[in-house]
Amino acid sequence: MKRLLFLMSDTGGGHRAAARAIDAALSARYPGQFTSELVDCWKDYTPFPLNNMPELYTPWINHSPSSYSALFWLNDSVLSARNSSRLYAHQMFPRMKQLYADHPADAVVCVHPVFVRPAIYAARRLRMPIPFITVITDYAWPTVLWYDRQVDRCLVPTEPAYQRGLKLGLKPEQIRVTGAPVHPKFTEVDMTRAQAKAALGWTRDLPAVLLIGGGNGMGPLIKTARAIDEKHLNIQIVVVTGRNERMKAQLEAIDWQTPTRIYGFVDNMEVFMTAADLLITKAGPATITEAALVGLPMVISGAIPFQESPNTKYVVEQGAALSAPGPRRVGEAVEAIFSDDGTRLRALTEGVRRLAKPDAVWQIADEIRSFTA
């Protein structure tokens, strides 16, 4: 049985979700052939205070997105230089060496950009004869940290991500456009929108507008929901706050004019998305990919500059979403969508379906299998 080592971190929900999605696909397609370990490299293999990054990430994004964006831009610029990149990888070598001693593996699958370069540098310096596969989870314009010329395979979600890899020196035979990894359950939902609404107890004859903020309830969900509520539309509002119990309680205390349902963390988001008619979300790549797989059109309510803003541009250009940064603009966009005869919503639905790559996670599983057979 082959041992897979997934390098990830809980800085946002997408990295762990990607690893679990790939692991699920491998288990389904190649049962009994793999065992997997998911290692949070920020938490377990960086020094204090960096090892607190998983806990600090969401508060940082919520309270000071401009400083986070500035650091993201700086890293993307500085670490594009070969000398800076090599110094960074060299400094991380002792910790990456310990990582491999603690977690022996037959293949490494990296789903977090920060650890691609130091992890592959250490593997090559230690002369470890194992394949190293990068699965990029950023959508339209991934940071340079994702790309390293020494990888055996770099799997990317979109054509722009492929082109960036080529410009950064990877060879065409190293890169594959597979789409982004999403858990197979998003492609296996066997119910109509009406059936999904009934299963969740929603009103079947009212359009459902779904607002989500990821597993940790990121972003101005309360203000956004209230901006929609103030439009007095013939819809129902559904808000998922994730693990943010304080936000959930605040939402539950509001006297809503529109039928509104509030949820905390849910583990059947594929059913929620199937039941919804419109999604309000920031431009996180995992959420965009999940929505595409179930054919759910989007209003993008915001994006982390530099990191996520290219995702907004990409999905809007594909006709899959409207960009409406800020609660007031979201309210106006939702009003416009539900104030015509359905033309806008149908156009967005057609656009989002063009984004979908339902075979992505299976292609990724097959690629990993090909390096471990």
N, C-alpha and C positions, 0 to 999 in steps of 0.2 A: 504494500500500500504506500503510495507516494505522499510525502509530507509537504504541504504548502504553507508558506509563511506569508501572511498578508500584513503589509506595513500600512498603518492608518493612524488616525487620531480622531477623537471626538471634538474637534474644532468645527462645529457645525455638524449636522446630521448626515450629510451626504457621503462621507468617506466610509464610515462603518456600514451604512446602508449598501454602498456599492460592493464592499467585501462580502457582505451577507448574501447579496443577490448573486454574485458569481459563485459563491460556495453552494448556494441552493441549486443553481443550474448544473454545476458539476455533480452534485449528489444525485440529481434527477437523471442526468444523461449518462453518467459513468458511475453507477452505484458501487460502493465498496472499493473504489480505486484510489480515493484520496482521504487524508485527514487534514484538517486545517487549524491553524492558530492565527488569531487576530491580535496584533500587538499595537497598543497605543504608544507610538514612539515619542510623542511629546511628553507623555506622562511618565514613561518608564525609562527613557534613555536620553533625557536632556537634563542639565543641571538646574537647580533652583535659581531664579524663580520661573524659568521657562517651563519647568515641569507642571506648572499650574495653568498652562495655556488652555487646556480643555475647559476649566472652570471659568477662566477670564474671558474667553472668546465672545460669548453672547453678551455679557455686560459691556464689553468694549465696543462691539458693533452697535449696540443699542444707544450707548451714551456718548461715544466719541467716534463716529464712523469716519470723520475727516482725518483723524490721526492714524486710524488703521489703514485707510486708503493711501495716505502719504507713505507709510511704511511699505505697503504692497508695491507702490510705484518705485520706491527706492530700491527694494530688493530686485525687482524685475529689471531695473536699469543696471545696478552695480553687478549683479551676479550673471549678467550676460557676458561680462568680461571673463576670459578663460582663467586669468591669474586669480581673480577674486573667487571664482567658483572652486578652483583647486584648493585655495587656502581654506575655504569654508569646509570642504570635504575632508581635508587633512586634519583640521581641528576636531572634527566629529569622529575621527577614526577610532580612538579608544572605545568610545561608547558603542559604535557600530560593531566593533570586534566583539564586545561583550554580548551584544544582541545576538550575533550568530552563535556564540558559545552557549547562550541560554536557550536558543530556539533552533536547533539543527533542522535543516530542511532540504528537500530535493529540488525546490524551485521557490523563487521569491516573486510575489505579486505586489507591487507598490501602488496604492491608490491614494497617496498623499504627496503633494509636490515637494514639500520641504525635505523629504527623506530620500528622494530619488538619487540625487547626486552623492551624498555621503554614503548611502547604503551600497550603491554599485561600486563606488571607489573602494570601499572596504572589501567587498567581495572579490574584486579583481586583484587588489593588493594581497589578499590572503590566499590567492590562487584557488578559490573555491570553484569547482567545476559544475556549477549549477546555473540554470537559466534564470535571467532576470527580466521580468515582464512588467511594463508600466501600463496601467489602465487609467487614462486621463479622465477625470470627472468634471473638470471645468469645460464649459460648453463651446463658446465661439472663439475666444482668444486666450488660450491658457498661458499662464506665466511661464517664463523661460525655465523656471525650476523643474518643470515637468520633463524637460527634454535633455537627454544625455546620449551622446554618440556611442556609448559602450553597451547600451541595452540590447538585449536579444530581440525584443519586440516592443513597439510602442503602439498601443491601441487607442484610437482617438474617436471622439463622438461626431465630429463634423468635418466638412471639407476645409473650412478656414483653419481648424486645428491641425489638419494634415499639412496644409501649405505652410503654416508657421514652423512645423517641425522640419520641413525641407529647408526653409530659410535659415534655420539654426544648425544645419549641418547633418541632420540625419539622412540616411539613404532611403530611397523609395521602398526598397525591400525590407527595411526595418519597421515601416509604419503601415498600419491598416486602419481604414475607416470602418468601424463596426457599429457606431452608435454608442450611446452611454448605457452602462449596466443598470438595469432596474429589475427588481425581484420578479421572477416568473409569474407570480400571482396577478400582476397587472395585465398580463396577456391572457389570463385564464378566467377572467370574470365572465360568467355565463348567465347574464341577466340583462334585461333592458333597463333604460333609465327609470321607467315607471315601476318596474319590479324592485329596483334598488331603493327607490323612494319608499315604497311600501315596506320593504325589509327594515328600513331605518325608522319607520314611523313618521316620515315627513308627509306633508300634504301633497298628494299626487298631481293635482291640477294647477299648482303654483310653480313657476320657475324658481329654482333654488340657486342662490348666489353663495358660493362657498369661500370663506376667508380663512387662510391658514398662515401660520408664522413659523412653521418648522416645529421640530420636537420641543424646542425651548420657548416657543411663543415670542418670536422676535418681531420687531417692528411696531408701528402705531396701530395695532389692530382695533383698539377701542375707538379711537378717533375716526378710523376708516369705516367701521361698522356704523357709527353714528351718522357719518356723512351720507351713507346710503340710506339709512333709516329716515333721515330728514326729507328725502325725496318722495316719500309716501307712494312708492311704486307697488304694483300688484305682484309682489314676489314674496319669497321667504328668504330669510338670511340665516346662514349657518356659519358659526365661528368655532374653529378648533384652536385652542390655546396651547396644546401640547402639555408640557410639564409645568407650565406657568400657572400655578394655582391661584396666586394673587390676582392675576389678570382675569382668570375665570370668575372669581368671586366678584370682581368689579363689574364685569359684564352682566352677571346674573342680577346685580342690584339695580340695573337700569330699567326704566319704564319704557319699553319699546313700543313704537307705533306700528311697526311692521312685524309680522310673525317671525320670531327669532329663536333659534336653538343654539345653546352653548355647550360645547364639549371640551373636556380636557384632552389628555393623551388618548389616541385611538390606534389600534393595531390593524384596522381594516380600511385604510385610506383608499384602497382600490375600489371599495364599495361606495365610499363617500364621493369619490370623483366620478364614478359611474352615475350616481344619482344626481349630481349637480348639473346645472345648465351653464354656469359661468364660474370661473375661478379667479379670485383676487389674491395675488401673491407677489412677493418680491422675486427678483430674477435669479433665484437659486437654480442651478442646473438640474439637480435631482428632481425637484418639483416640476420643472418644465418638461422633463422627459416623461415623468409619470403621467402628467396631463395629456401629453401627446399620444401616449399609448392607449388611453381610453377615449380620445377624441374630444377632450374638454377645452374649449376656448378660454383665453386668459385676458385679464387686465393686469399689466405689470405695474404694481404700486410703488416700486422703488428698487434700487440696486446699489450695491456697494460700488462706489466709483473705482474704475480700473479693473477690479476683479470681476464684477457682475454686469457692469454697464454694457460691455460688448454683447452679452446674452440678450439684453433688451433690444438692442439694435437688430440683432440677427432674427429673433422671432417676430419682430414687427415687420421686417422686410419680407419674411416668409408669409405674411398675412395671417399669422397664428394668434396674434395678440395686439392689444392696444397699449400704448405707454401712457400712464396717467400718474405721474409722480405726486404723491401727497394725497391726503384724505379728500380734500375738496375736489380735486380732479378725478379721483376714483368715483366719487358720487356722481359727477357730471357724466363720466363715461358710462356708468351703469344705467343712468337715466336715458342716455342716447341709445344704448343698445336695446333697451326694452320699451322704447317709445315709438318704434316703427313696426312694420309688419313682419319682422323677423329677418329682414334682409341682412342686417349687420351680423347677427348671430350666426346665420347660415354661412356667411363668407368667412367668418373667423373659424368656424368648425371645419370647413374645407381646408383652410390654411393649416390648422393644427394637425390635421390628419396627414398632411404632406411631411410634417416633421417626424412622424412616427417611424421607428425602426424596431418592429416587434421581435426581430431575430437577434438583436444586438447581444443580449446576455448569453445566448446560445453560441453565437460566433466567438465571443470572448472565451467561453468554456472550451470550445473546440481548439482555439489557439493555444490555450494553456495545456490542454491534453497533448497537442502535437509536440510540445517541448518536453514532455515527461514520459512519453510512450517508450 
